[in-house]
């Protein structure tokens, strides 16, 4: 395993989030199969600065490129020690996208973003739709574009996925939200 032993609780938090929220609420209809087939790489980084994180991102892209989708379909880079502020995280996404472009990965991989304080444009922090992209830690999700395109070909009305996800999380009651998103509702929150 590439993660350090002290990262085990973070990996468990991310796996729980994947199982209960992403797959459990069917927020991503394509997540269950790679998760069950153990094709999801979870890489926890100890980085505390942008240059380190860009290096990790580049390394993880290279690892994905070197492996077949049957081995690593997707990678979650978990960032527990930095980018706790959503605006800092959002600024970093521009640098991450620039790296993909500079290294020629655009069209091969894309980046999805998750954060404990994720906030869509023109929403308030407490708006329920933000829950669709809230994770226990800042996460950079690397997705193979070819795999995504292939899955979307066979999925009816993929353009409706965001709307269904918003409806699903907004219909959760307070107890369900607290159970599924304990890092948002407990006194002890991750960075």
Backbone as a ProteinNet text record, in pm:
[ID]
protein_1_A
[PRIMARY]
XXXXXXXXXXXXXXXXXXXXXXXXXXXXXXXXXXXXXXXXXXXXXXXXXXXXXXXXXXXXXXXXXXXXXXXXXXXXXXXXXXXXXXXXXXXXXXXXXXXXXXXXXXXXXXXXXXXXXXXXXXXXXXXXXXXXXXXXXXXXXXXXXXXXXXXXXXXXXXXXXXXXXXXXXXXXXXXXXXXXXXXXXXXXXXX
[TERTIARY]
85	0	88.5	52.3	132.7	110	3.6	-25.2	50.4	86.2	153.9	54.3	102.4	10.6	-74.4	-16.6	-93.8	-205.4	-204.6	-310.8	-432.9	-423.3	-533.2	-668.5	-676.3	-807.5	-862.9	-773.4	-816.6	-870.6	-800.4	-847.1	-982.9	-999	-1127.4	-1238.7	-1209.8	-1309.5	-1351.6	-1254	-1283.5	-1360.8	-1321.6	-1394.8	-1538.3	-1557.5	-1693	-1775.2	-1714.5	-1782.4	-1821	-1727.6	-1758.8	-1875.3	-1868.1	-1971.3	-2107.4	-2109.4	-2236.8	-2295.8	-2210.2	-2259.3	-2255.4	-2136.7	-2123.1	-2197.3	-2173.7	-2239.6	-2376	-2381.3	-2505.3	-2620.1	-2590.4	-2694	-2698	-2611.1	-2601.5	-2573.6	-2486.4	-2452	-2370.1	-2291.6	-2221.8	-2262.9	-2345.1	-2393.2	-2282.2	-2162.4	-2051.7	-1949.5	-1973.4	-1872.9	-1872.7	-1985.4	-1995	-1905.9	-1909.4	-1834.1	-1683.3	-1620	-1476.2	-1442.9	-1531.4	-1506.8	-1509.9	-1612.4	-1624.6	-1514.5	-1469.7	-1363.1	-1222.9	-1217.2	-1090.3	-1001.7	-1066.1	-995.5	-986.6	-1020.2	-1013.5	-887.9	-799.5	-677.2	-703.2	-677.7	-688	-546.5	-502.5	-366.9	-372.3	-330	-328.7	-192.3	-191.4	-65.8	-39.2	87.8	128.7	167.5	146	186.9	128.5	209.3	163.3	188.5	234.8	253.8	215	190.2	137.3	233.5	362.8	459	459.6	457.3	452	325.9	212.3	86	82.5	140.4	147.8	235.5	343.9	429.1	351.3	274.5	193.1	90.7	26.1	-72.8	-8	108.7	177.6	214.4	263.7	298.6	176.6	65.1	-56.8	-111.1	-97.2	-137.4	-49.7	79.8	172.2	139.7	107.3	70.5	-54.1	-153.7	-275.2	-243.9	-158.7	-124.5	-50.2	24.9	103.2	20	-100.8	-185.5	-309.7	-356.6	-480.7	-598.4	-711.3	-828.4	-871.2	-847	-884.6	-802.4	-688.6	-603.3	-633.8	-633.2	-667.8	-761.9	-887.8	-987.2	-985.9	-967.8	-976.4	-891.3	-850.2	-766.4	-824.4	-825.7	-863.7	-738.3	-695.5	-584.2	-645.2	-617.1	-674.6	-570.9	-614.6	-523.9	-563.8	-521.4	-567.5	-493.6	-376.1	-291.9	-285.7	-364.5	-366	-495.7	-517.3	-634.9	-765.2	-759.2	-879.7	-979	-928.1	-1014.8	-1061	-1190.1	-1243	-1192.2	-1173.6	-1127.2	-981.8	-899.8	-762.8	-766.2	-853.1	-869	-910.5	-1007.9	-1058	-947.3	-866	-752.8	-654.5	-631.9	-539.2	-590.5	-721.8	-777.9	-734.1	-720.6	-672.6	-530.6	-445.8	-308.5	-307	-395.2	-403.6	-446.9	-546.9	-592.5	-481.4	-405	-292.4	-188	-163.8	-68.3	-116.2	-243	-297.3	-274.2	-299.3	-283.5	-136.4	-49.4	94.1	154.9	110.9	168.3	99.2	2.8	-64.4	-167.8	-216.5	-314.4	-458.6	-478.9	-613.7	-665.9	-788	-845.3	-826.1	-730	-706.3	-762.6	-738.8	-786.1	-857.8	-951.7	-1014.3	-1018.3	-1040.8	-1035.7	-1174.9	-1217.8	-1341.2	-1300.1	-1378.8	-1337.4	-1440.3	-1385.3	-1465.8	-1394.7	-1473.4	-1415.8	-1518.1	-1471.2	-1567.3	-1656	-1606.7	-1683	-1718.7	-1734	-1762.7	-1883.4	-1871.4	-1982.1	-1991.3	-2103.8	-2126.6	-2146.9	-2115.7	-2136.9	-2284	-2306.2	-2440.8	-2521.9	-2452	-2520.4	-2464.8	-2536.7	-2487.2	-2421.3	-2328.1	-2259.1	-2354.3	-2466.2	-2558.9	-2657.9	-2655.2	-2749.7	-2723.9	-2831.5	-2820.8	-2751.5	-2762.2	-2702.1	-2550.3	-2488.2	-2343.7	-2301.3	-2393.2	-2361	-2318.4	-2360.3	-2325	-2173.9	-2101.4	-1956.6	-1878.7	-1942.2	-1872.5	-1817.7	-1689.3	-1617.5	-1550.1	-1502.8	-1439.7	-1312.5	-1244.1	-1118.2	-1118	-1031.5	-1014.8	-968.4	-1032.6	-1002.5	-990.4	-887.3	-872.5	-903.1	-1005.9	-1049.9	-1007.6	-919.8	-871.4	-957.5	-1012.9	-1106.3	-1051.5	-1060.4	-1021.7	-1135.2	-1104.3	-1209	-1267.9	-1183.7	-1234.5	-1333.2	-1302.2	-1393	-1524.3	-1514.9	-1634.7	-1722.6	-1661.5	-1737.9	-1807.5	-1737.2	-1795.1	-1916.4	-1903.5	-2015.4	-2133.4	-2104	-2211	-2290.7	-2226.2	-2295.7	-2412.3	-2398.4	-2498.6	-2585.9	-2577.6	-2655	-2762.1	-2889.9	-2996.6	-2997.6	-2999.6	-3012.1	-2904.7	-2778.2	-2673.1	-2676	-2732.1	-2740.3	-2830.6	-2912.2	-3002.4	-2938.5	-2818.3	-2752.3	-2738.3	-2686.1	-2672.8	-2805.9	-2910.9	-3042.6	-3092.6	-3077.1	-3120.8	-3039.4	-2910.4	-2825.5	-2867.5	-2895.8	-2939.1	-3070.3	-3163.8	-3292	-3270.2	-3181.4	-3156.1	-3100.3	-2997.3	-2937	-3027.4	-3104.3	-3193.7	-3313.2	-3343.3	-3453.2	-3409.7	-3281.4	-3235.3	-3283.7	-3325	-3361.7	-3234.2	-3247.5	-3130.9	-3054.1	-3126	-3059.6	-2979.2	-3035.1	-2963.6	-2839.5	-2853.9	-2738.3	-2628.2	-2665.2	-2566.4	-2497.7	-2572.1	-2514.4	-2421.5	-2459.8	-2381.9	-2265.7	-2280.2	-2178.7	-2135.7	-2085.8	-2052.8	-1947.1	-1858.3	-1753.4	-1809	-1933.2	-1996.8	-2077.5	-2116.8	-2209.8	-2153.3	-2030.4	-1971.3	-1878.2	-1843.9	-1753.7	-1614.1	-1573.8	-1440.4	-1449.4	-1393.6	-1396.4	-1253.1	-1235.3	-1102.2	-1062.6	-937	-883.4	-967.5
-118.5	0	123.4	225.1	344.9	445.8	429.1	521.8	480.9	579.9	553.5	499.1	423.9	368.6	476.1	593.6	699.2	755.2	719	763.5	671.3	559.3	461.4	522.3	606.3	664.4	754.5	822.5	909.3	823.9	716.2	624.4	566.8	528.8	475.2	578.3	705.3	811.7	824.7	819.8	833.5	711.5	592.7	472.7	476.2	520.3	531.1	631.6	744.1	846.1	788.5	717	654.7	556.8	469.4	367.1	426.9	518.6	567.6	683.7	772	892	875.3	860.9	856.7	737.5	617.8	497	478.3	497	475.2	563	688.4	779	779.1	699.7	690.7	826.9	906.1	1036.5	1021.3	915.7	882.2	741	728.4	595.5	504.1	558.8	480.7	441.2	473.7	453.8	313.9	248.7	121.9	12.6	-4.8	-114.6	-101.2	12.5	20.4	7.2	56	44.5	-102.3	-174.1	-316	-400.1	-358.4	-430.1	-388	-301.5	-253.9	-186.3	-102.6	-26.8	120.9	155.2	293.4	307.7	393.3	420.6	540.6	523.4	633.3	665.6	785.9	828.6	948.5	927.8	1036	1102.7	1232.4	1305.9	1379.6	1387.3	1462.2	1605.1	1644.6	1777.4	1890	1994.8	2115.8	2239.6	2219.2	2334.3	2296.7	2397.8	2380.4	2303.4	2335.5	2266.6	2116.3	2078.2	1936.6	1872.4	1939.7	1882.5	1870.8	1967.8	1957.2	1838.7	1814.9	1698	1568.1	1562.4	1443.8	1423.3	1529.4	1520.4	1465.4	1517.1	1468.9	1320.8	1281.3	1140.6	1051.1	1092.3	1011.1	1000	1104.8	1098	997.9	1000.4	905.8	761.8	741.2	607	557.9	646	605.3	573.5	655.1	633.6	501.5	460	336.5	210.6	227.7	113.3	111	-9.1	-26	11.1	51.5	83	-33.7	-157.2	-273.3	-280.9	-212.4	-209.3	-84.7	31.9	158.2	233.5	233.5	305.4	454.2	483.7	622.5	639.5	763.1	792.4	909.4	893.8	1002.7	1045.9	1169	1225.2	1301.3	1255.5	1314.4	1407.8	1529.4	1635.8	1682	1609.2	1643.6	1758.7	1797	1893.5	2031.9	2055.8	2188.4	2206.7	2326.6	2361.5	2343.8	2360.3	2351.6	2462.5	2575.9	2685.3	2658	2660.4	2624.6	2716.9	2844.5	2937.9	2909.1	2869.5	2827.1	2701.3	2610.1	2486.2	2519.3	2606.1	2644	2708.8	2793	2853.4	2746.6	2645	2538.6	2461.5	2445.9	2372	2432.5	2566.4	2630.8	2584.9	2574.9	2528.1	2380.4	2301.6	2159.4	2141.1	2217.6	2210.5	2253.9	2356	2401.9	2290.8	2217.5	2105.9	1998.6	1962.5	1863.6	1909.2	2036.7	2090.9	2090.9	2139.9	2148.5	2011.3	1910.3	1776.4	1691.1	1750.3	1678.2	1576.8	1592.3	1496.6	1537.6	1662.3	1705.9	1618.1	1569.8	1477.2	1332	1307.8	1172.5	1158.5	1262.1	1263.2	1394.1	1387.6	1510.3	1508.1	1624	1643.1	1675.4	1602.2	1635.7	1680.5	1768.2	1828.8	1805.6	1776.3	1754.2	1820.1	1876	1950.4	1954.9	1956.3	1963.3	2087.4	2195.1	2320.7	2359.3	2257.9	2283.4	2375.4	2471.4	2563.9	2597.1	2561.8	2595.9	2746.7	2799.1	2941.3	2975.4	3092.3	3145.3	3064.9	2997.9	2932.6	2989.7	2966.9	3002.6	2877.9	2893.6	2776.7	2670.5	2710.8	2616.2	2553.5	2592.4	2536.8	2387.2	2310.4	2164.2	2109.2	2176.6	2121.1	2109.3	2186.4	2177.2	2040.8	1969.8	1837.8	1737.8	1758.5	1663.1	1655.2	1760.9	1763.7	1781.1	1751.5	1763.3	1628.2	1628.9	1508.6	1538.6	1435.8	1458.8	1542.4	1542.4	1615.9	1673.6	1770.1	1811	1691.7	1671.4	1557.1	1605.8	1554.7	1572.3	1436.5	1428.7	1301.2	1296.3	1203.2	1185.8	1082	1120.6	1037.2	1015	892.8	862.2	907.9	997.3	1048.9	939.9	850.2	744.7	655	621.6	537.6	610.2	737.8	815.8	825.9	854.2	864.8	732.7	623.6	490.9	464.4	501	479.9	570	693.4	787.5	745.6	675.2	627.1	535.5	462.7	362	404.5	530.8	577.9	674.2	645.5	732.9	869	973.7	1111.6	1149.8	1136.8	1171.1	1318.6	1402.7	1545.6	1570.2	1472.2	1486.9	1443.6	1387.3	1339.1	1450	1568.8	1672.9	1710.8	1722.6	1757.5	1649.5	1522.8	1412.3	1411	1438	1439.7	1549.6	1666.5	1778	1742.2	1686.6	1646.6	1542.6	1447.1	1339.2	1394.4	1478.6	1528.8	1630.6	1705.2	1803.7	1737.5	1613.2	1540.5	1465.3	1468.5	1404.9	1484.9	1414.8	1487.7	1515.5	1591.2	1632.3	1513	1410.7	1292	1219.1	1209.8	1145	1224.8	1356.4	1441.2	1424.4	1423.2	1407.8	1272	1168.1	1033.8	1022.3	1082.2	1070.5	1169.2	1282.1	1387.1	1426.3	1330.1	1361.9	1470.4	1481.8	1583.2	1724.6	1737.3	1868	1903.6	1801.2	1823.9	1791.4	1741.4	1709.5	1821.8	1819.7	1921.6	1903.8	1779.6	1751.9	1739.8	1838	1838.7	1828.6	1759.8	1756.2	1893.9	1910.8	2038.9	2092.1
0	0	0	-73	-86.3	26.6	104.2	213.5	339.6	419.6	546.1	647.9	748.5	849.6	917.8	940.3	1007.6	919.3	791.6	702	704.2	774	775.8	815	919.8	953.6	842.7	771	660.9	546.4	514.6	409.5	449.2	575.8	622.6	608	640.7	624.4	478.1	388.3	245.4	194.9	236.9	195.6	245.9	369.2	426	344.2	311.4	230.5	93.2	30.5	-98.4	-85.8	14.5	32.6	66.6	163.9	216	136.5	87.8	20.5	-131	-186.6	-332.9	-392.5	-335.8	-386.7	-319.7	-188.6	-113.6	-159.7	-192.4	-243.2	-395.8	-457.3	-603.1	-666.4	-601.3	-656.3	-784.5	-790.8	-915	-953.6	-1056.8	-1094.6	-1148.6	-1167.1	-1221.9	-1115.6	-990.2	-885.7	-825.3	-819.9	-747	-806.3	-937.3	-998.9	-974.9	-1005.7	-978.7	-830.3	-744.6	-600.8	-559	-601.5	-567	-631	-749.2	-819.7	-773.8	-671.7	-615.1	-720.4	-802.5	-905.5	-870.6	-745.8	-699.5	-613.7	-657.3	-582	-492.1	-363.3	-267.5	-223.6	-255.5	-225.1	-130.7	-7.7	91	86	68.9	63	193.9	230.2	349.6	313.7	189.1	141.9	226.8	240.2	308.7	222.6	98	9.1	-133.5	-213.5	-348.3	-438.8	-432.8	-519.6	-493.4	-367.5	-330.9	-388.2	-373.7	-420.4	-572.3	-642.3	-788	-829.2	-754.7	-781.6	-759.9	-651.4	-623	-734.2	-776.4	-884.1	-1010.9	-1044.9	-1164.5	-1150.8	-1034.7	-1010.1	-1022.2	-964.1	-969.2	-1111.8	-1190.6	-1331.3	-1406.4	-1377.9	-1441.8	-1401.4	-1274.6	-1227.7	-1300.9	-1313.2	-1385.2	-1530.6	-1592.7	-1733.3	-1754.1	-1653.7	-1662.4	-1635.6	-1584.4	-1550.5	-1638.7	-1663.8	-1738.4	-1646.7	-1705.6	-1623.6	-1534.6	-1578.7	-1498.3	-1369.8	-1367.6	-1247.8	-1163.9	-1228.2	-1161.6	-1254.4	-1219.5	-1299.7	-1266.6	-1139.9	-1094.4	-969.5	-944.2	-827.2	-749.6	-618.3	-528.5	-453.7	-475.8	-400.4	-284	-163	-42.2	19.3	51.5	95.5	236.2	340.6	475.3	542.5	491.4	563.1	501.5	399.4	336.6	259	210.7	130.6	207.2	339.1	421.2	390.6	344.6	303.5	160.3	137.2	6	-104.5	-73.3	-175.7	-214.4	-117	-148.9	-236.1	-200.2	-277.5	-421.1	-434	-565.6	-649.2	-586.4	-656.9	-702.4	-617.1	-654.5	-775.8	-788.3	-902.5	-1035.1	-1040.4	-1163.2	-1195.3	-1092.6	-1113.7	-1154.5	-1094.8	-1127.6	-1272.8	-1315.7	-1454.7	-1550	-1511.7	-1594.7	-1608	-1499.5	-1504.2	-1601.8	-1595.3	-1688.5	-1832.1	-1858.6	-1993	-2035.5	-1947.9	-1978.6	-2005.4	-1931.9	-1944.3	-2051.8	-2120.9	-2228.5	-2181.9	-2058.4	-2005.2	-2036.9	-2081.3	-2115.6	-2228.5	-2213.5	-2310.1	-2269.5	-2180.3	-2128.2	-1986.9	-1905.8	-1767.2	-1740.4	-1649.1	-1601	-1450	-1396.1	-1252.5	-1199.6	-1098.7	-1026.8	-887.3	-828.6	-702.3	-591.3	-472.4	-352.2	-235.5	-144.7	-32.5	81.2	207.1	319.3	315.7	253.4	248.8	105.4	21.6	-119.4	-131.9	-224.3	-246.1	-393.9	-453.3	-593.4	-606.2	-723.3	-750.4	-729	-678.8	-655.4	-554	-461.2	-348.7	-219.8	-112.6	20.5	79.3	174.1	230	284.3	341.9	403.6	305.5	178.7	81.7	61.5	61.3	60.1	-63.9	-178.7	-300.3	-290.5	-202	-184.5	-129.6	-64.8	-9.2	-116.8	-240.8	-346.1	-367.4	-333.3	-354.1	-224.3	-113.1	15.2	57.7	89.7	131.9	265.6	334.8	466	460.3	346.1	326.8	186	158	18.9	-64.4	-178.3	-264.7	-409.3	-476.7	-620.2	-682.3	-760.9	-818.7	-964.6	-997.5	-1133.9	-1204.6	-1319	-1393.5	-1534.4	-1582.6	-1720.9	-1812.9	-1904.3	-1993.1	-2082.2	-2133.8	-2222.4	-2148.6	-2024.9	-1945.8	-1919.8	-1886.5	-1859	-1983.7	-2096.5	-2221.4	-2254	-2231.8	-2258.7	-2168.5	-2041.1	-1947.7	-1981.4	-2020.3	-2050.9	-2174	-2267.7	-2388.2	-2353.8	-2244.6	-2208.3	-2091	-2052.6	-1938.1	-1987.8	-1957.9	-2007.3	-1936.6	-2012.6	-1964.1	-1860.4	-1895.9	-1798.6	-1758.1	-1842.7	-1809.6	-1688.4	-1652.4	-1537.7	-1405.1	-1411	-1288.8	-1184.8	-1220	-1116.1	-1050.7	-1130.4	-1075.2	-979.2	-1019.5	-932.5	-803.2	-814.1	-695	-598.2	-652	-567	-497.8	-573.2	-514	-404.5	-430.6	-334.1	-203.3	-210	-85.4	-16.4	-92.3	-30.9	37.4	0.3	64.5	189.7	222.2	345.7	465.8	570.8	692.6	773.9	881.6	960.1	1017	1061.1	1116.9	1008.2	888.4	778.1	739	733.4	700.9	805.2	931.6	1038.7	1031.3	992.3	981.7	861.1	749.5	627	619	686.6	681.8	823.7	901.7	1041.6	1053.4	956.9	959.7	944.4	901.5	890.8	1014.9	1089.9	1199	1336.7	1341.9	1472.1	1516	1643	1697.1	1639.8	1614.5	1561.1	1409.7	1340.4	1195	1142.9	1031	970.9	919.3	890	841.6	729.8
[MASK]
+++++++++++++++++++++++++++++++++++++++++++++++++++++++++++++++++++++++++++++++++++++++++++++++++++++++++++++++++++++++++++++++++++++++++++++++++++++++++++++++++++++++++++++++++++++++++++++++

